[in-house]
Amino acid sequence: MLICNDTQVSIRFYCDVLGFEIIDRMDDVGLTGWASLQRGANRIMLSSP
């Protein structure tokens, strides 16, 4: 799991630049608190602190 100060920015980077896709996410009050991304056999999780 990668801890990110701004999960929205990190999600955009991993998806738009590196080609990952969102496979699951949890939103709290309009902000993404956690997301699981996948590209091929690789999966990562992003979380806010």
Secondary structure, DSSP 4 states (H G I P E B T S, - for coil): -EE-S-HHHHHHIIIIIT--EEEEEEEETTEEEEEEEEETTEEEEEE--
